[in-house]
Amino acid sequence: MPPVISIANLTKTYASGLRALGNVSLEIRKGEIFALLGPNGAGKTTLINIVCGIVTPTEGTVLAGGHDIVRDYRAARWKIGLVPQELHTDMFETVWGTVRFSRGLFGRAPHPAHLENVLRDLSLWDKRQDRIMTLSGGMKRRVLIAKALAHEPEILFLDEPTAGVDVELRRDMWALVRRLRAGGVTIILTTHYIDEAEEMADRIGVISRGELIVVEDKATLMKKLGTKQMTLHLQQPMAAIPAALADWRLALNAGGTELEYTFDAAAEGSGIPALLRRLGELGIGFKDLDTRQSSLEEIFVSLVSERG
């Protein structure tokens, strides 16, 4: 199956000389949730705006649903819904008028039942006759999502969709995202909440200084780049790590009561059996142990730091 979005050798250099994107190539599969992570100014929003036809690329090509976003703009844009970071809508219009107008912009025939379902999904149905200016910040954010879904797009971009919103909206939004994906919609999101990407995404791309530095299935990325820590809770505190344990990456924590061993999660041999034998030989006892794997946030920070 061909990718729903195909980006090849994409570059964006502004008139000021700022190079926002450099030679980005990426394919996004139909029906997946793809999370694009990166620090502020990395190029995430520029990339989204180019795919959505808001910003013109300097070089490269983008196909959305098989349509070139420059040569066949209308057909490409028709397939895309965008939830931007900032609120852009008529504050004096009603919720219902706003979503109905958005649907009409894309040449879609009136479909009140679809619009009603969208508003109900976003807990906006009771607010449908309210003017945008009277709504809370969270409700305005819901209206942006409703506008993006009004014309039944096959591809949905969510640019920092839950930044600064309440917990209830975050929960509702991710439930909606799962329903949309189940219906075949492809979701591309940028987020600062890495725990959300870790929970929701199928694949993850990390962008830094305008370049894609990694694109991987989430599980593969965490397995490939993650580290694990095993913590031994000692029976007796230690003042220092014995020289006989120098072959292992150990740290002494919690006032000498915890011995932490860090190892490569993807390595064939963890070194744990040999470590435990050596501890026994040295008469170092422990009453409990636990392990943890590095989080996606730790992996992200590590990747970006390496490019710094």
C-alpha positions as CSV (number, residue, x, y, z in Angstrom):
1,M,0.0,0.0,0.0
2,P,1.5,3.4,-1.0
3,P,2.1,5.9,1.8
4,V,-0.7,8.4,2.5
5,I,1.9,11.2,2.8
6,S,5.2,11.1,1.0
7,I,7.8,13.8,1.7
8,A,11.0,13.8,-0.4
9,N,14.1,16.1,0.0
10,L,12.1,18.9,1.6
11,T,13.9,22.1,2.3
12,K,12.7,25.5,3.6
13,T,14.9,28.6,3.7
14,Y,13.2,31.9,4.6
15,A,14.2,35.2,3.0
16,S,16.1,36.1,6.2
17,G,18.4,33.2,5.5
18,L,17.0,31.0,8.2
19,R,17.0,27.4,7.2
20,A,14.0,25.9,8.9
21,L,14.1,22.5,7.2
22,G,17.0,20.7,5.6
23,N,16.5,17.8,3.2
24,V,13.7,16.1,5.1
25,S,12.3,12.8,3.6
26,L,9.5,10.9,5.3
27,E,6.7,8.5,4.4
28,I,3.6,8.1,6.6
29,R,1.4,5.1,6.4
30,K,-2.3,5.1,6.1
31,G,-4.2,4.7,9.4
32,E,-1.2,5.2,11.7
33,I,-0.6,7.6,14.5
34,F,2.7,9.4,13.9
35,A,4.2,11.6,16.5
36,L,6.7,14.3,15.6
37,L,8.9,15.3,18.5
38,G,11.4,18.1,18.8
39,P,12.4,21.1,20.8
40,N,11.0,24.6,20.2
41,G,12.2,25.9,16.8
42,A,13.2,22.5,15.5
43,G,11.0,22.8,12.4
44,K,7.9,20.8,13.5
45,T,5.3,23.5,12.7
46,T,7.1,24.5,9.4
47,L,6.9,20.9,8.2
48,I,3.2,20.7,9.0
49,N,2.5,24.0,7.4
50,I,4.2,22.9,4.2
51,V,2.2,19.7,4.0
52,C,-1.0,21.6,4.6
53,G,-0.1,24.2,1.9
54,I,0.3,27.1,4.2
55,V,4.0,27.6,3.6
56,T,5.7,27.1,0.3
57,P,8.8,24.8,0.3
58,T,12.1,26.0,-1.1
59,E,12.9,22.6,-2.5
60,G,11.5,19.1,-2.5
61,T,8.1,17.4,-3.1
62,V,5.1,16.5,-0.9
63,L,2.3,14.1,-1.9
64,A,-0.8,13.9,0.2
65,G,-3.2,11.1,-0.7
66,G,-1.3,10.8,-4.0
67,H,-1.7,14.5,-4.9
68,D,1.2,17.0,-5.1
69,I,0.6,19.8,-2.6
70,V,1.8,22.4,-5.0
71,R,0.6,21.3,-8.4
72,D,-2.7,19.8,-7.2
73,Y,-3.2,21.9,-4.1
74,R,-7.0,21.7,-3.9
75,A,-7.2,17.9,-4.2
76,A,-4.4,17.5,-1.6
77,R,-5.8,20.0,0.9
78,W,-9.2,18.4,0.6
79,K,-7.8,15.3,2.2
80,I,-6.3,17.1,5.2
81,G,-7.6,18.5,8.4
82,L,-5.4,20.8,10.5
83,V,-5.8,21.7,14.2
84,P,-3.3,24.6,14.6
85,Q,-1.7,25.8,17.8
86,E,-3.4,29.2,17.6
87,L,-7.1,30.0,17.5
88,H,-8.0,31.4,14.1
89,T,-11.8,31.8,13.7
90,D,-14.5,34.4,13.7
91,M,-15.2,35.2,17.4
92,F,-18.7,36.5,16.6
93,E,-19.8,33.4,14.8
94,T,-21.6,30.5,16.5
95,V,-20.1,27.1,16.9
96,W,-22.6,25.6,14.5
97,G,-22.0,28.3,11.9
98,T,-18.2,27.9,12.2
99,V,-18.2,24.2,11.5
100,R,-20.8,24.4,8.8
101,F,-18.7,27.1,7.0
102,S,-15.5,25.1,7.3
103,R,-17.2,22.1,5.6
104,G,-18.5,24.4,2.8
105,L,-15.0,25.8,2.3
106,F,-13.9,22.4,1.0
107,G,-16.8,22.0,-1.4
108,R,-18.5,19.4,0.7
109,A,-22.3,19.1,0.5
110,P,-24.2,19.9,3.7
111,H,-24.3,17.0,6.1
112,P,-25.9,18.1,9.4
113,A,-25.8,14.6,10.8
114,H,-22.0,14.4,10.5
115,L,-21.5,17.8,12.0
116,E,-23.8,16.9,14.9
117,N,-21.7,13.7,15.5
118,V,-18.5,15.7,15.5
119,L,-19.9,18.3,18.0
120,R,-21.3,15.5,20.3
121,D,-17.9,13.7,20.2
122,L,-16.3,16.9,21.4
123,S,-19.0,17.8,24.0
124,L,-19.9,20.9,22.0
125,W,-23.5,20.0,21.0
126,D,-25.0,22.0,23.8
127,K,-22.8,24.9,22.8
128,R,-23.7,24.9,19.1
129,Q,-25.6,28.2,19.2
130,D,-23.1,30.0,21.4
131,R,-20.8,32.5,19.9
132,I,-17.1,31.6,19.9
133,M,-16.2,34.7,21.9
134,T,-18.3,33.4,24.9
135,L,-16.5,30.1,25.2
136,S,-13.7,29.1,27.6
137,G,-10.2,28.4,26.3
138,G,-10.8,24.7,26.4
139,M,-14.0,24.9,24.5
140,K,-12.4,27.1,21.8
141,R,-9.8,24.4,21.4
142,R,-12.6,21.9,20.9
143,V,-14.0,24.1,18.2
144,L,-10.7,24.1,16.3
145,I,-10.8,20.3,16.3
146,A,-14.4,20.3,15.1
147,K,-13.5,22.7,12.2
148,A,-10.7,20.3,11.2
149,L,-13.0,17.3,11.1
150,A,-16.0,19.1,9.5
151,H,-15.1,18.0,5.9
152,E,-14.3,14.4,6.8
153,P,-10.5,14.4,6.1
154,E,-8.5,11.3,5.6
155,I,-5.4,12.9,7.2
156,L,-5.5,14.9,10.5
157,F,-2.7,17.1,11.7
158,L,-2.7,18.0,15.4
159,D,-0.1,20.7,16.2
160,E,0.4,20.8,19.9
161,P,-3.3,20.0,20.4
162,T,-3.3,19.7,24.2
163,A,-0.9,22.5,25.1
164,G,-2.4,24.4,28.0
165,V,-5.7,22.6,28.1
166,D,-7.4,20.8,31.0
167,V,-7.1,17.2,31.8
168,E,-10.7,16.4,30.7
169,L,-10.0,17.8,27.2
170,R,-6.8,15.8,26.9
171,R,-8.7,12.6,27.8
172,D,-11.5,13.4,25.4
173,M,-9.1,14.2,22.6
174,W,-7.1,11.0,22.8
175,A,-10.3,9.0,23.0
176,L,-11.4,10.8,19.8
177,V,-8.0,10.2,18.1
178,R,-8.4,6.4,18.8
179,R,-11.9,6.4,17.2
180,L,-10.6,8.3,14.2
181,R,-7.7,5.9,13.7
182,A,-10.1,3.0,14.0
183,G,-12.1,4.6,11.2
184,G,-9.0,4.7,8.9
185,V,-7.9,8.3,9.5
186,T,-4.2,8.9,9.6
187,I,-3.1,11.1,12.6
188,I,0.1,13.2,12.7
189,L,0.7,15.0,15.9
190,T,3.3,17.2,17.5
191,T,3.4,17.4,21.2
192,H,5.5,18.5,24.2
193,Y,3.8,15.8,26.3
194,I,6.1,12.9,25.5
195,D,4.1,10.6,27.7
196,E,1.2,11.1,25.2
197,A,3.4,10.2,22.3
198,E,4.6,7.1,24.2
199,E,1.1,6.0,24.9
200,M,-0.6,6.9,21.5
201,A,1.9,6.7,18.7
202,D,2.7,3.8,16.4
203,R,5.8,5.5,15.0
204,I,7.9,8.4,16.2
205,G,10.1,10.9,14.4
206,V,12.5,13.2,16.1
207,I,13.4,16.5,14.4
208,S,16.2,18.7,15.6
209,R,17.5,21.9,13.9
210,G,15.4,21.2,10.8
211,E,16.6,17.7,10.3
212,L,14.9,14.4,10.9
213,I,17.4,12.5,13.1
214,V,15.4,9.3,13.6
215,V,12.2,7.7,12.5
216,E,11.3,4.4,14.1
217,D,8.4,2.3,15.3
218,K,7.9,3.3,18.9
219,A,8.7,-0.2,20.3
220,T,11.8,-0.5,18.1
221,L,13.1,2.9,19.1
222,M,12.8,2.2,22.8
223,K,14.4,-1.2,22.4
224,K,17.2,0.0,20.3
225,L,18.1,3.2,22.2
226,G,16.8,2.5,25.7
227,T,18.8,1.6,28.7
228,K,17.7,-0.4,31.8
229,Q,18.5,0.2,35.4
230,M,18.5,-2.6,38.0
231,T,18.4,-1.3,41.6
232,L,19.5,-3.5,44.5
233,H,18.2,-2.6,47.9
234,L,21.1,-3.5,50.1
235,Q,20.8,-5.2,53.5
236,Q,23.6,-3.0,54.9
237,P,24.6,0.5,53.7
238,M,27.9,0.8,51.7
239,A,30.3,3.7,52.0
240,A,31.8,3.2,48.6
241,I,31.6,0.8,45.6
242,P,34.4,-1.9,46.0
243,A,37.1,-1.9,43.4
244,A,36.2,-5.5,42.6
245,L,32.9,-4.2,41.0
246,A,34.7,-1.9,38.6
247,D,33.6,-4.0,35.6
248,W,30.0,-2.9,36.0
249,R,28.4,0.6,35.6
250,L,27.3,1.0,39.2
251,A,26.1,4.0,41.2
252,L,25.5,4.2,45.0
253,N,22.3,6.0,45.9
254,A,20.0,6.7,48.9
255,G,22.7,7.1,51.4
256,G,24.5,3.9,50.3
257,T,21.5,1.7,50.7
258,E,20.8,1.3,46.9
259,L,23.2,0.0,44.3
260,E,22.1,0.9,40.8
261,Y,23.4,-1.0,37.7
262,T,22.8,0.6,34.3
263,F,23.0,-1.6,31.2
264,D,22.1,-1.7,27.5
265,A,18.7,-3.1,27.1
266,A,19.5,-4.3,23.5
267,A,22.8,-6.0,24.4
268,E,22.9,-9.8,24.2
269,G,24.4,-10.2,27.7
270,S,23.2,-7.9,30.5
271,G,26.0,-8.9,32.9
272,I,23.5,-9.3,35.7
273,P,24.2,-13.0,36.5
274,A,28.0,-12.3,36.8
275,L,27.3,-9.2,38.9
276,L,25.1,-11.1,41.3
277,R,27.7,-13.9,41.7
278,R,30.4,-11.3,42.4
279,L,28.2,-9.6,45.1
280,G,27.7,-13.0,46.7
281,E,31.5,-13.6,46.6
282,L,32.0,-10.3,48.3
283,G,29.4,-11.0,51.0
284,I,27.2,-8.1,49.8
285,G,23.6,-9.0,50.5
286,F,20.4,-7.4,49.2
287,K,16.8,-7.7,50.3
288,D,15.1,-6.7,47.1
289,L,15.7,-5.6,43.5
290,D,13.7,-3.9,40.8
291,T,14.3,-2.9,37.2
292,R,13.1,0.0,34.9
293,Q,13.7,0.9,31.3
294,S,14.4,4.4,30.1
295,S,11.4,6.4,29.1
296,L,10.8,7.9,25.6
297,E,11.5,11.3,27.2
298,E,15.0,10.2,28.2
299,I,15.6,8.8,24.8
300,F,14.4,12.0,23.2
301,V,16.6,14.1,25.3
302,S,19.6,11.9,24.6
303,L,19.1,12.1,20.8
304,V,18.7,15.9,20.8
305,S,21.7,16.4,23.1
306,E,23.9,14.3,20.8
307,R,23.0,16.7,17.9
308,G,23.6,19.8,20.1
